[in-house]
Amino acid sequence: MEAADPRNSVPPGRVAPFFGFVAAVFALAVLISAGPLAGLPDRLSGMPAAFWTMAALAVACDARPFVPPGRRESSAVFPSTCFTFAILLGWGLGPAVAVQAVAVAVSGWRMRHAPWRTAFNAAQYAWALGAASLVTRLGSGGIVDGGRLHWTDVAVVGAATAAWFAVNYVLVSTAVRLRFGERWWPNLRQGLAYELLSTGSLLLLAPVLAAAARASAALIPLVLMPLFAVYRMARLSAEQEQLASLDPLTGLPNRKALLAEIAEQVHLHAERAARNEPNAHLALLLIDLDRFKHVNDALGHAVGDRLLVEVSARLTEVVPDRNLVARLGGDEFAIVVPGLTGIDEARALADRVVEALAEPVSLDGLPLDVGGSIGIAIFPEHGEDFTTLMRHADVAMYDAKHRNDTVAVYAAESDHNSAERLSLLADLRRVLESGPVGSDPVGARGGDGAALPAGAPLPATRGPEEEPRRGAEAGRWRFRRRRERPEVRHDDELINEIVTRADPIRRRAARAVTPEATTCPDPVPNGSAGASAPAAPVAAPAPVRRAARAEDPAVDAGEITMYYQPQIAIATGEVVGVEALLRWWHPRRGMVDPGELIQVAEQSAVMRLLTRRVVDDVVEQLAKWSAAGIALRAALNVSVRDLHTGEIAEQIADRLSRYGVLPDRLQVEITEGALMADPRRVLASITQLHRIGVGIALDDFGTGYSSLQHLRRLPLSEVKVDRSFVLGMADDADDAAIVRSMIELAGALGLRVVAEGVEDERTWRLLHAAGCDVAQGWFHARPMPAEELAAWLARYRPVRPAVGADPETPRRQGR
């Protein structure tokens, strides 16, 4: 049994209002045309040949109406419009309605319209012709009766044309709205340009045709040639437009067609959501073939093209006809799935696609395995327009690839390129490019012989009116050509005196100015976590910070500074070094989480700017400490990008030489993840640093799955046990066993061991019993700015674990 034509059906729930409207339009059309049609039989015998020629051409042309490719059948162009409107202008409403009704009946039969559809089409034309007839009565008379035409007649014909078009288009739009539920204006606007061009051209040709009929009926058939030419040009133009929406290789719709489809479907599903219908969800599935590049590289692009054709065929087989399958380019495909009740249906379709792609594709007897990763975005949860849905589906697809999965649904936490992150990256670049830039350091020599070259930044002498700006500038980056750094005073005069005497630069500045006391920023909690530690807001005076931002637009992006956390030799209690930790205070977000900061920067060229600033600041600070007689080793973290470029070794060597800092005072920390990403290039950079004399530490030891072979090959001087093991070793026997094993392994290889995350005395004693060398964490000190660190060192007193003390029964000692 043949299925019913969906064009002749009405969706459930809309039957009553739609057919009520159709019946009303038909009834009023009968009333409009009843009078003129009643007198038509008496007039037919006297009709001229021109009328009969037009009537015959109207019926014949409508037997094959023009349906533009790629458009719905409701957009068909009926040439009879030209002839019936000319008949209206020449012989009145009755003959025009009669000829139009016959032409509609013929076209309806040819296009297999339902009777109600044919009746409605005839009725709408009767309405339009009736409106135009009312307007033509304002003129002087018929065009074909031989009377003289005036400009007023031309204006009346133009007004009649507009009336015909307006009435017809409003009736059709209303019927479509009642039938499918589309909103009035979007539906009216989308097809208006096309209708004006097609139907409007036919209507404007009618007065010319009527004027030609005044001369001779033989001139009327000549209009068929321009009509045919317009028909052919319109078809060619429509076909070219359709081809522009198709992928030439696979024949599937392309990105342009996908955009149009999603725009239309989003509109329809928004209507459904407004009516609380369950099937108001729309899914966009983005598919990327996993091993297509290997096929292209190994077998050539011709085989790759054949593979894409086969993949497109499989997709069209597994995807229902109501869904759109498109090729976006390369090895990317997309599927639009409308009318969903939830995400489970989209997942089910994605699983079927994965199964279809899992089967090897046989080309020339060679089976090719080409899987796919699929990202899913749902309307309206994940976006309400093409751009947003496309981007979120792309994020989900790459998330599936990174997790070695086949299907992933968009999740905000996986979106590393969100608008918020892009804004954060822009702010980071701005604060790095516009931050303080330093000059050469002044000549000085520290207790270890390190020279501080001439031209080092000095605290400038300022007047009292500049004091608020100094407070706001506290803790900002220092660089070669920079604004002078403010002095920070502490409430404790003894500390101020110790710090001033320990720093010759401060001694000279103290003779010129005595700055007001300001509050230093509080460090982030638990700085032992390094760059990934959570951050706390800076506790600087809010009024001062606001004043600084008002004076300097560059400060709007926030303030970047370095904090330093001491590293304590467990056996002696001496401070043997510090770890430099990056901190960024943002005016809107407060203190930015260091992990997020690194993640944002590491994906872009901003990472190079950030690394350059960190190296400059840390090496300069080492030179200052050395000049003040403070012998410390500073460790700083570098990213994978830094190690891959090879520039990091040259930069560090240049800065060490520039500031006269001994190489063994600086240590570079690399993570196991960076090491495993590209061992060859990382090893080259590390070897260069080792030759310079810079120490190399393996950070987050135990979390990156590095092999013992790497520990043996790398020129390491230290390993840092990750805090995730250290934090739990006091309460978890497994963590304690892992930490002891790491310490024993590092000791056997002659490496120093640093334990991160030491936050209580019991852990400290357990590490001492296990033979750990250095501890870092809040048990000893939190991260702090360089100024606070100098004060902390002045009052710090070493504490040694009691010999023979039981680590399981900790004894509280002062620090």
KABELNOR-V609537 format. One record per backbone hydrogen bond with DSSP energy under -0.5 kcal/mol. NH is the residue of the N-H (numbers start at 1). CO is the residue of the C=O. Records with the same first field share a line. If there is no record, write none. Layout:
NH->CO ; CO
This chain:
8->5
9->6
11->179
14->11
18->14
19->15
20->16
21->17
22->18
23->19
24->20
25->21
26->22
27->23
28->24
29->25
30->26
31->27
32->28
33->29
34->30
35->31
37->33
38->34
39->35
40->37
41->37
43->39 ; 40
44->40
45->41
46->43
47->44
52->48
53->49
54->50
55->51
56->52
57->53
58->54
59->55
60->56
61->57
62->58
63->59 ; 60
64->61
65->62
66->77
67->65
68->66
71->68
75->72
76->73
77->66
78->76
79->77
81->78
82->79
83->79
84->80
85->81
86->82
87->83
88->84
89->85
90->86
91->87
92->87 ; 88
96->92
97->93
98->94
99->95
100->96
101->97
102->98
103->99
104->100
105->101
106->102
107->103
108->104
109->105
110->106
111->107
112->109
113->108
117->114
118->114
119->115
120->116
121->117
122->118
123->119
124->120
125->121
126->122
127->123
128->124
129->125
130->126
131->127
132->128
133->129
134->130
135->131
136->132
137->133
138->135
139->136
143->89
145->142
146->143
154->150
155->151
156->152
157->153
158->154
159->155
160->156
161->157
162->158
163->159
164->160
165->161
166->162
167->163
168->164
169->165
170->166
171->167
172->168
173->169
174->170
175->171
176->172
177->173
178->174
179->175
180->176
181->177
187->183
188->184
189->185
190->186
191->187
192->188 ; 189
193->189
195->191
196->192
197->193
198->194
199->195
200->195
201->197
202->198
203->199
204->200
205->201
206->202 ; 203
207->203
208->204
209->205
210->206
211->207
212->208
213->209
214->210 ; 211
215->211 ; 212
216->212
219->216
220->217
221->217
222->219
223->220
224->221
225->222
226->222
227->223
228->224
229->225
230->226
231->227
232->228
233->229
234->230
235->231
236->232
237->233
238->234
239->235
240->236
241->237
242->238
243->239
244->240
245->242
246->243
247->252
248->246
251->247
253->325
254->245
258->254
259->255
260->256
261->257
262->258
263->259
264->260
265->261
266->262
267->263
268->264
269->265
270->266
271->267
272->268
273->269
274->270
275->271
276->273
277->272
280->277 ; 278
281->340
282->379
283->337
284->377
285->283 ; 335
286->284 ; 375
287->285 ; 333
288->373
289->331
290->371
295->291
296->292
297->293
298->294
299->295
300->295 ; 296
304->300
305->301
306->302
307->303
308->304
309->305
310->306
311->307
312->308
313->309
314->310
315->311
316->312
317->313
318->314
319->315
323->320
324->336
326->334
327->253
328->326 ; 332
329->332
332->329
333->287
334->326
335->285
336->324
337->283 ; 335
338->336
340->281
345->342
346->342
347->343
348->344
349->345
350->346
351->347
352->348
353->349
354->350
355->351
356->352
357->353
358->354
359->355
361->368
362->360
363->361 ; 366
366->363
367->365
368->361
370->357 ; 368
373->288
374->406
375->286
376->408
377->284
379->282
382->378
383->380
389->385
390->386
391->387
392->388
393->389
394->390
395->391
396->392
397->393
398->394
399->395
400->396
401->397
402->398
403->399
404->401
405->400
408->374
410->376
414->411
415->412
416->414
418->415
422->418
423->419
424->420
425->421
426->422
427->423
428->424
429->425
430->426
431->427
432->428
433->429
434->430
435->431
438->481
442->455
444->452
446->450
447->626
449->446
451->660
452->444
453->451
456->453
460->458
466->463
467->464
470->466
471->467
472->468
473->469
474->470 ; 471
476->473
477->560
482->480
493->491
496->492
497->493
498->494
499->495
500->496
501->497
502->498
503->499 ; 500
504->502
507->503
508->504
509->505
510->506
511->507
512->508 ; 509
513->509
515->513
518->489
529->526
530->527
532->529
533->530
540->538
545->541
546->542
547->543
548->544
549->545
550->546
551->547
552->548
553->551
555->552
556->553
557->554
558->555
559->585
561->583
563->581
564->784
565->579
567->577
568->775
569->574
570->568 ; 773
571->773
573->569
576->567 ; 574
577->567
578->633
579->565
580->635
581->563
583->561
585->559
586->584 ; 590
590->586
592->584 ; 590
594->533
597->593
598->594
599->595
600->596
601->597
602->598
603->599 ; 600
604->601
607->601 ; 604
608->605
609->605
610->606
611->607
612->608
613->609
614->610
615->611
616->612
617->613
618->614
619->615
620->616
621->617
622->618
623->619
624->620
625->621
626->622
627->623
628->624
629->626
630->625
631->629
632->630
633->576
634->665
635->578
636->667
638->669
643->639
644->640
645->641
646->642
648->642
650->646
651->647
652->648
653->649
654->650
655->651
656->652
657->653
658->654
659->655
660->656
661->656
665->662
666->663
667->634
668->695
669->636
670->697
672->699
675->671
676->672
677->673
678->674
682->678
683->679
684->680
685->681
686->682
687->683
688->684
689->685
690->686
691->687
692->688
693->689
694->689
695->666
697->668
698->718
699->670 ; 697
701->720
703->700
710->707
711->707
712->708
713->709
714->710
716->714
717->696
718->696
719->752
720->698
721->719 ; 754
722->701
725->722
726->722
727->723
729->725 ; 726
731->728
732->728
733->731
736->732
737->733
738->734
739->735
740->736
741->737
742->738
743->739
744->740
745->741
746->742
747->743
748->744
749->745
750->747
751->746
752->717
754->719
755->774
756->721 ; 754
757->776
758->776
759->757
764->760
765->761
766->762
767->763
768->764
769->765
770->766
771->767 ; 768
772->767
773->753
774->753
775->568
776->755
779->758
780->777
781->777
784->564
789->785
790->786
791->787
792->788
793->789
794->790
795->791 ; 792
796->792
797->815
801->570
805->802
807->805
809->806
